[in-house]
Amino acid sequence: YLNNNMGAKGDLQTLTDYWEVATLLEIQILAENYGNAVLVAEKVFSMKPPSWYLESTLRNINLITDSRMGMTDTPQTADMQILDFWLDFFRKVVVPKFDNTRVPVLSKDDGRKPLSEVHSRDNSIPCFLTIHDTDPIDDKDAFLHLWCACDATEEMMKDCQIKISDIRRCSHYARDERCLCIFLDDLVDYQLYF
């Protein structure tokens, strides 16, 4: 009933009210329609909501997922992995704590790097990023490690290791403050959304 009621409001792409989209995300997770939940999560990202909006939505989603703990032993599907990425991504927006483990980032593909082999609906790739410091024992340079968030696409891409010394410059993208552009040469090589 709820799903049909939300459908009466129109196509997902035409929805402009955050709370309607957030409710749809919660409904899709409740109904275990993870593929649809990923589409709705992408819409949430595109809306650029304030962190307190996301915090409220994540509290509701946590109630749903906590109530299901231990009830199912089904292996994670690709859609579930991508949804987990989005939930991690939104959690980092709410609590921007950097702990040097893995940080969920959305990579916008410019078609020039190994990540270009993996495409999502809007040419964005859910990834994780870690920063590795210089290791004097192994004589390794500091580098960024970027890899795809979904196991199903691992064979389609290689992990990207970007040496810090190879980065010519970084800048924020003027149209979206969440984006960091990393330049390895004269062109943008990576656009990472945090």
Secondary structure as a PSIPRED ss2 file (coil, helix, strand):
# PSIPRED VFORMAT (PSIPRED V4.0)

   1 Y C   1.000  0.000  0.000
   2 L H   0.000  1.000  0.000
   3 N H   0.000  1.000  0.000
   4 N H   0.000  1.000  0.000
   5 N H   0.000  1.000  0.000
   6 M H   0.000  1.000  0.000
   7 G H   0.000  1.000  0.000
   8 A C   1.000  0.000  0.000
   9 K C   1.000  0.000  0.000
  10 G C   1.000  0.000  0.000
  11 D C   1.000  0.000  0.000
  12 L H   0.000  1.000  0.000
  13 Q H   0.000  1.000  0.000
  14 T H   0.000  1.000  0.000
  15 L C   1.000  0.000  0.000
  16 T C   1.000  0.000  0.000
  17 D C   1.000  0.000  0.000
  18 Y H   0.000  1.000  0.000
  19 W H   0.000  1.000  0.000
  20 E H   0.000  1.000  0.000
  21 V H   0.000  1.000  0.000
  22 A H   0.000  1.000  0.000
  23 T H   0.000  1.000  0.000
  24 L H   0.000  1.000  0.000
  25 L H   0.000  1.000  0.000
  26 E H   0.000  1.000  0.000
  27 I H   0.000  1.000  0.000
  28 Q H   0.000  1.000  0.000
  29 I H   0.000  1.000  0.000
  30 L H   0.000  1.000  0.000
  31 A C   1.000  0.000  0.000
  32 E C   1.000  0.000  0.000
  33 N C   1.000  0.000  0.000
  34 Y H   0.000  1.000  0.000
  35 G H   0.000  1.000  0.000
  36 N H   0.000  1.000  0.000
  37 A H   0.000  1.000  0.000
  38 V H   0.000  1.000  0.000
  39 L H   0.000  1.000  0.000
  40 V H   0.000  1.000  0.000
  41 A H   0.000  1.000  0.000
  42 E H   0.000  1.000  0.000
  43 K H   0.000  1.000  0.000
  44 V H   0.000  1.000  0.000
  45 F H   0.000  1.000  0.000
  46 S H   0.000  1.000  0.000
  47 M H   0.000  1.000  0.000
  48 K C   1.000  0.000  0.000
  49 P C   1.000  0.000  0.000
  50 P C   1.000  0.000  0.000
  51 S H   0.000  1.000  0.000
  52 W H   0.000  1.000  0.000
  53 Y H   0.000  1.000  0.000
  54 L H   0.000  1.000  0.000
  55 E H   0.000  1.000  0.000
  56 S H   0.000  1.000  0.000
  57 T H   0.000  1.000  0.000
  58 L H   0.000  1.000  0.000
  59 R H   0.000  1.000  0.000
  60 N H   0.000  1.000  0.000
  61 I H   0.000  1.000  0.000
  62 N H   0.000  1.000  0.000
  63 L H   0.000  1.000  0.000
  64 I H   0.000  1.000  0.000
  65 T H   0.000  1.000  0.000
  66 D H   0.000  1.000  0.000
  67 S H   0.000  1.000  0.000
  68 R C   1.000  0.000  0.000
  69 M C   1.000  0.000  0.000
  70 G C   1.000  0.000  0.000
  71 M C   1.000  0.000  0.000
  72 T C   1.000  0.000  0.000
  73 D C   1.000  0.000  0.000
  74 T C   1.000  0.000  0.000
  75 P C   1.000  0.000  0.000
  76 Q C   1.000  0.000  0.000
  77 T C   1.000  0.000  0.000
  78 A H   0.000  1.000  0.000
  79 D H   0.000  1.000  0.000
  80 M H   0.000  1.000  0.000
  81 Q H   0.000  1.000  0.000
  82 I H   0.000  1.000  0.000
  83 L H   0.000  1.000  0.000
  84 D H   0.000  1.000  0.000
  85 F H   0.000  1.000  0.000
  86 W H   0.000  1.000  0.000
  87 L H   0.000  1.000  0.000
  88 D H   0.000  1.000  0.000
  89 F H   0.000  1.000  0.000
  90 F H   0.000  1.000  0.000
  91 R H   0.000  1.000  0.000
  92 K H   0.000  1.000  0.000
  93 V H   0.000  1.000  0.000
  94 V H   0.000  1.000  0.000
  95 V C   1.000  0.000  0.000
  96 P C   1.000  0.000  0.000
  97 K C   1.000  0.000  0.000
  98 F C   1.000  0.000  0.000
  99 D C   1.000  0.000  0.000
 100 N C   1.000  0.000  0.000
 101 T C   1.000  0.000  0.000
 102 R C   1.000  0.000  0.000
 103 V E   0.000  0.000  1.000
 104 P E   0.000  0.000  1.000
 105 V E   0.000  0.000  1.000
 106 L E   0.000  0.000  1.000
 107 S E   0.000  0.000  1.000
 108 K E   0.000  0.000  1.000
 109 D C   1.000  0.000  0.000
 110 D C   1.000  0.000  0.000
 111 G C   1.000  0.000  0.000
 112 R C   1.000  0.000  0.000
 113 K C   1.000  0.000  0.000
 114 P H   0.000  1.000  0.000
 115 L H   0.000  1.000  0.000
 116 S H   0.000  1.000  0.000
 117 E H   0.000  1.000  0.000
 118 V C   1.000  0.000  0.000
 119 H C   1.000  0.000  0.000
 120 S C   1.000  0.000  0.000
 121 R C   1.000  0.000  0.000
 122 D C   1.000  0.000  0.000
 123 N C   1.000  0.000  0.000
 124 S E   0.000  0.000  1.000
 125 I E   0.000  0.000  1.000
 126 P E   0.000  0.000  1.000
 127 C E   0.000  0.000  1.000
 128 F E   0.000  0.000  1.000
 129 L E   0.000  0.000  1.000
 130 T E   0.000  0.000  1.000
 131 I E   0.000  0.000  1.000
 132 H E   0.000  0.000  1.000
 133 D C   1.000  0.000  0.000
 134 T C   1.000  0.000  0.000
 135 D E   0.000  0.000  1.000
 136 P C   1.000  0.000  0.000
 137 I C   1.000  0.000  0.000
 138 D C   1.000  0.000  0.000
 139 D C   1.000  0.000  0.000
 140 K E   0.000  0.000  1.000
 141 D C   1.000  0.000  0.000
 142 A C   1.000  0.000  0.000
 143 F E   0.000  0.000  1.000
 144 L E   0.000  0.000  1.000
 145 H E   0.000  0.000  1.000
 146 L E   0.000  0.000  1.000
 147 W E   0.000  0.000  1.000
 148 C E   0.000  0.000  1.000
 149 A C   1.000  0.000  0.000
 150 C C   1.000  0.000  0.000
 151 D H   0.000  1.000  0.000
 152 A H   0.000  1.000  0.000
 153 T H   0.000  1.000  0.000
 154 E H   0.000  1.000  0.000
 155 E H   0.000  1.000  0.000
 156 M H   0.000  1.000  0.000
 157 M C   1.000  0.000  0.000
 158 K C   1.000  0.000  0.000
 159 D C   1.000  0.000  0.000
 160 C E   0.000  0.000  1.000
 161 Q E   0.000  0.000  1.000
 162 I E   0.000  0.000  1.000
 163 K E   0.000  0.000  1.000
 164 I H   0.000  1.000  0.000
 165 S H   0.000  1.000  0.000
 166 D H   0.000  1.000  0.000
 167 I C   1.000  0.000  0.000
 168 R C   1.000  0.000  0.000
 169 R E   0.000  0.000  1.000
 170 C E   0.000  0.000  1.000
 171 S E   0.000  0.000  1.000
 172 H E   0.000  0.000  1.000
 173 Y E   0.000  0.000  1.000
 174 A C   1.000  0.000  0.000
 175 R C   1.000  0.000  0.000
 176 D E   0.000  0.000  1.000
 177 E E   0.000  0.000  1.000
 178 R E   0.000  0.000  1.000
 179 C E   0.000  0.000  1.000
 180 L E   0.000  0.000  1.000
 181 C E   0.000  0.000  1.000
 182 I E   0.000  0.000  1.000
 183 F E   0.000  0.000  1.000
 184 L C   1.000  0.000  0.000
 185 D C   1.000  0.000  0.000
 186 D C   1.000  0.000  0.000
 187 L C   1.000  0.000  0.000
 188 V E   0.000  0.000  1.000
 189 D E   0.000  0.000  1.000
 190 Y E   0.000  0.000  1.000
 191 Q E   0.000  0.000  1.000
 192 L E   0.000  0.000  1.000
 193 Y E   0.000  0.000  1.000
 194 F C   1.000  0.000  0.000
